[in-house]
């Protein structure tokens, strides 16, 4: 009985990890496109071609990756 309980816990931990990664992927896509759109709107108003659009796009990706790294580092210390 104890062995089956352990395998169920391991299974849920693996499933939780997959869900966490997919949620971070979704957040990264939404965040980067939101920053891309805000940069596009700023460039449209200021007439500065792709400067803000690309800058904010890469900033959005960088921020999402850093938050993912921080979350992974925190989970690593907890385990």
C-alpha positions in Angstrom: 0.0 0.0 0.0 2.8 2.4 0.8 4.5 1.7 -2.5 1.3 2.5 -4.5 0.9 5.7 -2.5 4.4 6.8 -3.4 3.9 6.1 -7.1 0.7 8.1 -7.1 2.6 11.1 -5.4 5.4 10.8 -8.0 2.8 10.7 -10.8 1.1 13.9 -9.5 4.5 15.6 -9.0 5.4 14.9 -12.6 2.0 16.0 -13.8 2.2 19.2 -11.8 5.6 20.0 -13.3 4.2 19.6 -16.8 1.2 21.8 -15.9 3.6 24.4 -14.4 5.8 24.5 -17.6 2.8 24.8 -19.8 1.4 27.6 -17.7 4.7 29.4 -17.9 4.8 28.9 -21.7 1.3 30.4 -21.9 2.3 33.4 -19.7 5.4 33.9 -21.8 3.5 34.0 -25.1 0.8 36.3 -23.7 3.3 38.6 -22.0 5.6 38.9 -25.0 2.7 39.7 -27.4 1.3 42.2 -24.9 4.6 44.0 -24.8 4.9 43.7 -28.6 1.5 45.3 -29.0 2.3 48.1 -26.5 5.6 48.8 -28.4 3.7 48.9 -31.7 1.3 51.4 -30.3 4.1 53.6 -28.9 6.0 53.4 -32.2 2.8 54.3 -34.1 2.2 57.4 -31.9 5.9 58.5 -31.9 6.8 57.5 -35.4 9.9 55.5 -34.3 9.6 52.5 -36.6 10.3 49.2 -34.8 12.3 50.6 -31.9 9.9 50.3 -29.0 8.2 47.3 -30.5 11.3 45.2 -30.6 12.6 46.6 -27.3 9.5 45.9 -25.4 9.1 42.5 -27.0 12.6 41.4 -25.9 12.0 43.0 -22.5 8.8 40.9 -22.1 10.6 37.7 -23.0 13.5 38.5 -20.7 11.1 39.2 -17.7 9.2 36.0 -18.2 12.3 33.9 -18.5 13.7 35.5 -15.3 10.5 34.9 -13.4 10.6 31.2 -14.6 14.2 30.9 -13.5 13.3 32.4 -10.0 10.4 30.0 -9.6 12.6 27.0 -10.6 15.3 28.1 -8.2 12.8 28.5 -5.4 11.3 25.0 -6.1 14.8 23.6 -6.2 15.6 24.9 -2.7 12.3 23.6 -1.4 12.9 20.0 -2.5 
